[in-house]
């Protein structure tokens, strides 16, 4: 079954866990989600996402934004989120942009999208707690109702090839 909502924590380009996975871990430590929501840790190679995107109605992404991004917490939604991903430097966010582009070419693009990120000059943890609170507000606005508890994030493996 294709998840209706994907929540992604994108690793740094150098392979070390950073802001994205830290946010995903904190979200999963405090909240559990309906069955049609999937939490995924994604490495710099997001090629494994391609089969998950068709049918996904919403996509929330935690990740460190590339050079040129202002510091602190940044929230980008809708078409602007696609634009930010399209301008991403090589790594997890750029690979995600490629997977989204491939899905869109096949007629499958999530109707809702939000990017919750921080600038590159913040340390690996960044503003994690505020990012999780913002994400919860976005998810509730999309009709996703998390409940107190815990949810385990899965590690997305790169596509075979």
N, C-alpha and C positions, 0 to 999 in steps of 0.2 A: 504494500500500500504506500503510495506517495504521500509524504507529509504535506499538510496544507501550509505549514509555517516552518521555515528553517531558521534557526538561530545559530550564527557562526561566530567562532572566535578564531581570528586569523593570526598565525604565528608571524614573527618578524622574518625578514628576508634572510637573515643569517642563521635561521633555524632555532634560535633561542626563543623560549616562550616569552611573551611580552604582554602588552596591554590587552589584546584580544582574548587570549586564553585566560588571563587573570579575571577579566570580566565574566567570561563564560563560567569559570569555576565558581565564582562568588554567586552568580545567578543560580547555578545548579545546586549549590550548597544550601540555599534558603528556600527554593521554590521548586515545585513539581508542576508538570504541565499536562494538558490533555494528550491523548494518544496521537493525535495528528500534528503534534509539535515535536521537532527533533532538534537536539542540541549537538553541534558538531565542532570539534577542534579541527582546524584546517591548516596544513603546513603551507610553505611557500609555493608548492605545486598543488593547485586547486583543481587539477584535471579530473579527479574523482567526483567532483560535483556535477558534471554534465548530466549523468543519468538521473540525478535527483531533482533537477530544476524543472523539467516538464511536469506540470501538475501542481507545482508549489505555487500557492496563491500569495504568500508573503515571505519576505526575506529581511531579517534583521542581522546586521553585521557589526561586530566589534573588531576594531583594528587600529593600529597606529597609522596615521596618515603620513605621506611622504614629504620630502623636502618642499618648502614653500608653504606648508600648512602652518597656521598660527598655533601657538602652544595652548594648553588647556583643553577642556572638553569641547568637542564640536559635534553637532547633530545635523545631519543632512538627510532630507527625505525626498521621495518621489523622483522626478526626472533629474533633479540636481545630484542625487546620490549616484545615478548612472554616469553623470558627467564627471564627478569626482573619481569614480572608479576608472573611467576611461582615460583619465590623465595620470593614473597611478604609475609610479616607477616600478621596474621589474620586481616581482615578489608575489606574495599572497594576494594582495588586492588587485594587482594587474592580472594575475591568473584567474581570479574570480571574474574580472571584467571580461576576459576571453571566454570563459564558460557561459556567462550570461549572453554574450554576443552570439555564440553558437546556438544556445537555446532559443534566442529571439529569431534567429534565421529559420528555425524549425517551427516558428509560431508559438513558442512557449516562453513567456516572460512573466515573472511574478507581478501581479497587479499592484502590490504594495512593497515598498522597499525603504529601508532606513539604514543609514550608516552612522554608528556612534563611535567616534574616534578621538584621538588626541594627536597633538603635534609631535614631531620626531624628537624634539629636545627634552620631552618629559622622560623620566626614567621608565623602566619596564613596567612598573605598576601603574603610573599615571593616575588620573582621577577615577579609580575603579568604582568606589561606592556611589558617587554621583552618576556615573555612566549606567550602572545597574538600575538605579531609580528611574532615570530617564527611559531606559529600555522597557521597564515595567509599565510606565505610563503609555508608551507607544503601543506595546502589545495589548494592553487593555483597550485602547482606542480602536484596535483592530478586531476586538471581540475575543481575544485570547485571554482566558481567565486563569492565571496561575494560582495555585493553592499552597499554603505553607507546607513545607516538607523538603525533600531533596530529589534531584534528578541527576542522573549520571550523564555527562557529555561523552559522546563517542569520538574516537579519533578517526578522521577520514583518511583513508589510504589513497595514494596517487593511483590513477587509472593504470592498468597494465598496458604495456605497449612498448 
